[in-house]
């Protein structure tokens, strides 16, 4: 039997972490790297016998690599605190790593994305997939502070069943993260020497048109239109923040 470990990074995730850990309690190991949570995140994690590693914030790429480095299993699965492994996916993962093709070193997993409690199927959200399962020694993260990239050496396969992503309990939480992520994205672009050219500010109407009309965000109702609007605004705000950086 092939062993599998799950790694998670957290900070004040008491509202999400129990459902997350409940969905992966079948794993051989769970490494949870926590950035100074002041709520019940760590206490809940102890109930699931996680390997809890306190750590200061390093940026998303470095933080996930740090968590990955604390696993000892053959396979590794990354999941965020507001995500859950569906029961069908858990079964598929265990079957795949033990009986699947020996030549494959990593797997892309489809996602079901929920926004304000609504399952998003349009607006570019219905086809979301991420590389999350891989042979531990074959995977490595880059060092970016946001939108980290996992590189896996070897052949990549595709699983059928989804991770369930319940994002943002309300709009206040969304805009709190919106502010954080747009700042980090602008800082990352600034470090890379990118400029906020005037035409970048035309991205908002194009992004909104693309999501609402071309990808049919209106078919997800009010939640779909809100997410399309906010996501389009995200692009504009990060470039405005970049333009203010000297």
C-alpha positions in Angstrom: 0.0 0.0 0.0 1.3 3.4 -1.0 1.3 6.0 1.9 -0.3 9.4 1.4 0.1 12.6 3.4 -2.0 15.8 3.3 -0.5 19.3 4.0 -2.4 22.4 4.8 -1.4 26.0 5.7 -3.6 28.0 8.1 -4.2 31.2 9.9 -7.5 31.7 11.9 -9.5 29.1 10.0 -11.7 27.8 12.8 -14.8 28.2 10.7 -13.4 25.9 8.0 -10.8 23.6 9.4 -13.0 21.0 10.9 -14.8 20.2 7.7 -11.5 20.2 5.8 -9.8 17.8 8.2 -12.9 15.6 8.4 -12.6 15.1 4.7 -9.0 13.9 4.8 -8.9 12.0 8.1 -8.2 8.8 6.0 -4.7 10.0 5.2 -1.6 8.5 6.7 -0.3 11.9 7.8 -1.6 15.4 8.0 1.0 18.3 8.3 -0.6 21.6 9.3 1.6 24.7 9.2 -0.1 27.5 11.2 0.8 31.2 11.1 0.0 32.3 14.6 -3.7 31.6 14.7 -5.5 33.3 17.6 -8.7 31.4 17.3 -9.4 27.6 17.7 -7.7 26.4 14.5 -4.9 24.6 16.3 -7.1 23.2 19.0 -9.4 21.6 16.4 -6.4 20.3 14.4 -5.1 18.5 17.5 -8.4 16.5 17.6 -7.4 15.0 14.2 -3.8 14.2 15.4 -2.2 16.5 12.9 1.5 17.2 12.9 1.2 20.9 13.8 4.1 23.1 12.9 4.0 26.8 14.0 5.6 29.2 11.4 5.8 32.8 10.6 4.4 33.8 7.2 6.7 33.2 4.3 4.5 33.9 1.3 2.3 31.2 -0.3 4.9 29.4 -2.3 7.5 29.1 0.5 4.8 28.3 3.1 3.4 25.4 1.1 6.9 24.1 0.4 7.6 24.3 4.2 4.5 22.3 4.9 5.3 19.7 2.2 8.8 19.3 3.6 7.2 18.0 6.8 5.6 15.0 5.1 7.3 11.6 5.0 4.8 9.7 2.8 5.2 8.4 -0.7 2.4 10.6 -2.0 1.3 14.2 -1.1 -2.0 15.9 -1.4 -2.4 19.7 -0.9 -5.7 21.1 0.3 -6.6 24.6 1.6 -8.5 25.1 4.8 -11.7 26.2 3.0 -11.6 23.1 0.8 -12.9 19.5 1.3 -12.1 16.3 -0.5 -15.3 14.7 -1.6 -15.9 11.1 -0.6 -15.8 10.0 -4.2 -12.5 11.8 -4.7 -11.0 10.2 -1.5 -11.9 6.7 -2.9 -10.5 7.6 -6.3 -7.3 8.9 -4.8 -6.7 5.7 -2.7 -7.5 3.5 -5.7 -5.3 5.5 -8.1 -2.1 5.7 -6.0 -2.3 1.9 -5.3 -3.5 0.5 -8.6 -3.1 3.3 -11.1 -0.4 3.7 -13.8 3.1 3.5 -12.3 4.4 6.0 -14.9 2.3 8.9 -13.6 3.8 11.2 -10.9 1.1 13.8 -10.4 -2.6 14.3 -10.9 -4.7 17.4 -11.7 -8.0 17.5 -9.7 -11.3 19.2 -10.8 -12.8 21.7 -8.4 -16.4 22.6 -7.5 -16.4 26.2 -6.5 -19.0 27.8 -4.3 -19.4 31.6 -3.9 -21.8 32.9 -1.2 -23.2 29.4 -1.0 -24.0 29.1 -4.7 -22.3 26.5 -6.8 -20.6 28.3 -9.7 -20.9 26.6 -13.1 -20.3 29.5 -15.5 -18.2 32.7 -15.8 -15.0 30.7 -16.1 -15.5 28.8 -12.8 -17.0 25.5 -14.0 -13.8 24.1 -15.5 -11.4 24.9 -12.6 -8.6 22.3 -12.1 -5.4 22.3 -10.1 -2.4 20.0 -9.7 -2.7 18.9 -6.1 -1.8 15.2 -5.9 1.8 14.0 -6.6 4.7 11.8 -5.6 6.2 13.8 -2.7 9.8 13.7 -3.9 8.8 14.8 -7.4 7.1 18.1 -6.4 8.4 21.5 -5.6 6.9 25.0 -5.3 8.3 28.3 -6.6 8.9 31.1 -4.2 6.2 33.6 -5.2 4.2 35.3 -2.4 0.8 34.7 -4.2 -0.5 32.5 -6.9 2.1 29.9 -6.2 3.0 27.3 -8.8 3.7 23.6 -8.1 6.0 21.9 -10.5 6.0 18.1 -10.6 8.7 16.2 -12.4 7.1 13.5 -14.6 3.9 12.6 -16.3 0.7 14.2 -15.1 -2.8 12.5 -15.1 -6.3 13.7 -14.4 -8.7 12.6 -11.8 -12.5 12.7 -12.2 -14.0 13.6 -8.8 -13.8 17.0 -7.3 -12.4 19.0 -4.4 -15.2 21.1 -2.9 -14.2 24.7 -2.4 -16.4 26.8 -0.2 -14.9 30.2 -0.5 -15.9 33.4 1.4 -18.6 33.1 4.0 -19.8 36.6 3.1 -18.8 39.7 1.1 -17.0 41.2 4.0 -14.6 38.2 4.0 -14.2 38.4 0.3 -13.1 42.1 0.3 -10.8 41.5 3.2 -9.0 38.9 1.1 -9.4 41.1 -2.0 -7.4 43.8 -0.4 -4.7 41.4 0.7 -4.4 39.6 -2.6 -4.4 42.7 -4.8 -1.6 44.2 -2.7 0.5 41.0 -2.9 -0.1 40.6 -6.7 1.0 44.3 -7.2 4.1 43.7 -5.1 4.9 40.6 -7.1 4.6 42.4 -10.4 6.7 45.3 -9.1 9.5 42.9 -8.0 9.4 41.4 -11.5 9.8 44.8 -13.1 6.4 45.0 -14.7 4.8 48.4 -15.4 1.1 49.5 -15.2 0.8 50.7 -18.7 -2.3 52.8 -19.6 -3.9 50.0 -21.6 -3.8 47.7 -18.6 -6.6 49.9 -17.1 -8.9 48.8 -20.0 -8.7 45.3 -18.7 -11.8 45.8 -16.4 -14.4 46.2 -19.2 -12.9 43.4 -21.2 -12.7 41.0 -18.2 -16.3 41.8 -17.3 -17.5 41.2 -20.9 -15.5 38.0 -21.1 -16.9 36.5 -17.8 -20.5 37.7 -18.2 -21.1 37.3 -21.9 -18.6 34.9 -23.3 -18.5 32.6 -20.3 -22.1 33.1 -19.3 -21.7 34.3 -15.7 -25.3 35.6 -15.7 -26.5 31.9 -15.8 -25.3 31.6 -12.2 -27.8 34.4 -11.2 -26.9 37.2 -8.8 -23.9 35.3 -7.3 -22.5 34.8 -10.8 -22.8 38.4 -11.7 -21.3 39.5 -8.4 -18.4 37.2 -8.8 -17.8 38.4 -12.4 -17.9 42.0 -11.3 -15.5 41.5 -8.3 -13.1 39.3 -10.3 -12.9 42.0 -13.1 -12.4 44.7 -10.5 -9.5 42.6 -9.0 -7.5 43.0 -12.2 -8.1 46.8 -12.3 -7.2 47.3 -8.6 -4.0 45.4 -8.7 -2.7 47.5 -11.6 -3.8 50.7 -9.8 -1.7 49.6 -6.8 1.2 48.7 -9.1 1.0 52.2 -10.7 1.5 53.8 -7.2 4.7 51.8 -6.5 8.0 53.5 -7.2 
